[in-house]
Amino acid sequence: MDVNILSSATLIYAVLRHTDTMAFFIKYRCLFLIFAQGRGYVEYMSRPLVGL
């Protein structure tokens, strides 16, 4: 494994671990993206049924 990538990953992990706000923002954003994709998928699947 490349040392540069490893050190970058370690640095990012340390920053995220010690920054609760940043970790919360990333978790919330991931959940929001998953929710948005799921909602878009449901709307796409149900569109033919609703749009008749």
C-alpha positions in Angstrom: 0.0 0.0 0.0 1.2 3.5 -0.8 2.5 5.3 2.2 1.0 8.6 0.9 -2.5 7.2 0.6 -2.2 5.5 4.0 -1.1 8.8 5.7 -3.8 10.7 4.0 -6.4 8.2 5.1 -5.1 8.3 8.7 -5.2 12.1 8.7 -8.8 12.2 7.4 -9.8 9.5 9.9 -8.3 11.5 12.8 -10.0 14.7 11.7 -13.4 13.0 11.3 -13.0 11.2 14.6 -12.2 14.4 16.6 -14.7 16.6 14.8 -18.2 15.5 15.8 -19.9 18.2 13.7 -18.0 17.0 10.6 -18.8 13.4 11.2 -22.5 14.2 11.9 -22.6 16.2 8.6 -21.2 13.4 6.6 -23.5 10.8 8.2 -26.5 13.1 7.7 -25.5 13.7 4.1 -25.0 10.0 3.4 -28.5 9.3 4.9 -30.0 12.1 2.9 -28.5 10.9 -0.4 -29.7 7.3 0.3 -33.2 8.6 1.2 -33.3 10.8 -1.9 -32.3 8.0 -4.2 -34.8 5.6 -2.6 -37.6 8.2 -2.8 -36.7 8.9 -6.5 -36.7 5.2 -7.2 -40.1 4.7 -5.6 -41.6 7.7 -7.5 -40.1 6.3 -10.7 -41.6 2.9 -10.1 -45.0 4.2 -9.1 -45.2 6.8 -11.9 -46.9 4.5 -14.4 -49.5 3.6 -11.8 -50.3 7.1 -10.7 -50.1 8.7 -14.2 -52.8 6.6 -15.9 
